[in-house]
């Protein structure tokens, strides 16, 4: 019996890279996968190598190079998986259009979903938002809402942030960053940026409503608003007690 790594599987035989770096046909073994190290019986004791080269041992550098290439091929799916975009937080932007953004830990927007009829038109008109910074994409939503006449006179905007994992310290800095940015960049707008607890987001998902709207209801019906400052509470209450403009 010899030891080697399975390189190819076929019905009548399998290709194995032996420990000495040569490729051989071997008697197939049920239940093994490509990349598995096995003990095998050669199909023919004097079979040619995979590429019909004269059977000879590869020198050490070439064996190492062959093994490295093989491991690299096996590792490609793993690196692709690691590289997938992970959602760090859900951001609900409410102007009159209500839009949910998914962002990664670098605050880059991965996706945008309309949550009401007005938002569908806004989202249809926005392109190039993917992988842009959260502040940039919110600015795009603001400008598009103004252009389509979906902004009330007070220019109120709610930005609710719900984190996939509870990270209050970093969460607070992100919210402070958003407040500071929009005060400086858009002084004519009144913006409330606040954290939405995970249980509120889940409740909104069950009711198929924007989480900011469910957040407002929670504030009015319970005392669970200790994490909101008075200014944000006032803006939220005003927003949901102000008639939204009709589409022009």
QUIQUIBEL-V251071 format. One line per field, one symbol per residue. psi: psi as a letter, one per 30 degrees, with the letter a starting at -180 (. if undefined). burial: # if it has 16 or more other ideal C-beta (glycine too) atoms within 10 Angstrom, else .. A space follows every 10 residues. Layout:
psi->???
burial->???
This chain:
psi->klkakkekkl efllkkjlfg flklklkkkk gllkfkklkl kkekehllle ghlkjlkkle eeeeeeeeee eeeefeeeee eefkkkkelk kjjkdekjkk kklafghkke lkkkfleeee eeeefklgfk glkeeeeeee eeeeeeeghh klefhkkkjk kkkekjieee eeeeeeeeee efeeeiffkj kkklkkleee eeeeeefhlk feeeeeeeee fagigffkle eeeeeeeeeg gkkkklk.
burial->...####... ..######.. ######.... .......#.# .##.....#. .......#.. ..#..#.... .......... .......### ########## ###...###. .#.###.##. ###.....#. ...#..#### ##.##..#.# #....##### ###....... #..##..##. ##...#..## #######..# #.##.....# #########. ....#..#.. .#..##..## ...#....
